[in-house]
Amino acid sequence: MSDTRPIGVFDSGVGGLTVLHQLHTRLPAERLIYLADLAHFPYGPRYQHEVRDYALAIIEHLVGLDTKLVVVACNTATAAALNLARERFDVPVVGVIAPGAQAAVEATHNRRVAVISTEGTRASQEYVHAIKEANPGVGVLGVAVPELVDIIEAGEASGPRAEAILAGVLDEITGWGADTLVLGCTHYPLLRPTIERVLDGRPMTVVDSAETTAGRVERILAANRLAASGDVAPAPQLLVTAEPRRFSDTAELLFGDALPQPTVVALWASADLSGAAR
Ligand code: DGL
C-alpha cells in the first residue's frame, strides 16, 4: 500500500529547507509541503510561549492540508512545542533535536559535545536533556549564536561576518575540548563550508540534524506503514506567511531551479506582522 498524502515541514525561514532537501533526496517518492513562517522570523529570540503558539497553528494548518506526518524543521520550535504538538495532534510529529542528539552521542570519542543554536534552543536545555538521555556520561557545551540566523537569511553564509563570528565560537569549542559539534539550528548546515574553512584542519565531527532527521522520518514512515512508493513525487510545494525576500535564492542554492515560487498564505488573520519586512 502506498500512502501518497504529503509530509508537512516547517521552520521560521529558509533553515528548514536543509531538512526538506535531505527528505527530498532520501525519500523521492514523498510529496512535501514546506511552510516558512516569515511573518514571525526569527523564532530564536522570542518567548517560548509565542513560538509554541505559532508552531501549533502551523501544524494545524498543515494537518488541514491532509498531511500524514509533520516535521518541525526548527530546533527552536521543537524545543518549544514538540511535546504539546504530540499531545494535540493524531499525525506523527517529528522534531529535529532527538535525532541530532543521538547522532552526536554515537559520533563522540571523548564524550565532549558542543551544540551551537539560537538563544531559545540553548535556554530550553533540550539538547542537554536529549544528549544525556542517550548517554548521561557525555558532557555538553551549549553556545547560542543568534546573529548567524540573520546572516544566513540575508544570503551571507560564506561571507566575512559569518567567518568572524565562527572563528570566536569555534575557538571556544575547541578550547573546551569538544570532538563533536552539533549544528543545533536548521539554518546552520548552510554554514558548513565556512565552518570547515575556519576549523582549518582541526579535528571535529560536525553533526547536521537535517540528515539525521530525514533518516528518522524514513523509519517512522516504514514503522507506521505511511510510506509512498513508486514514482518520483512532484517538486515540493512552498508556502510562506509573509512576502519573501531572499527565500528563493536559498531555495535555489539547495535545490537548483527545481522548486516553484512560494505562495503566500494568510495564516495569521489578525496577527502582528512586524517581522514581515525582514
Ligand atoms: N532554524 C531555526 C532553528 O532551527 C531558527 C531560526 C530562527 O531564529 O528563527 O532553531
Boltz pocket constraint, residues with backbone or C-beta under 6 A from the ligand:
constraints:
  - pocket:
      binder: B
      contacts: [[A, 11], [A, 12], [A, 13], [A, 15], [A, 16], [A, 40], [A, 41], [A, 42], [A, 43], [A, 44], [A, 45], [A, 73], [A, 74], [A, 75], [A, 76], [A, 77], [A, 118], [A, 121], [A, 149], [A, 184], [A, 185], [A, 186], [A, 187]]
      max_distance: 6.0
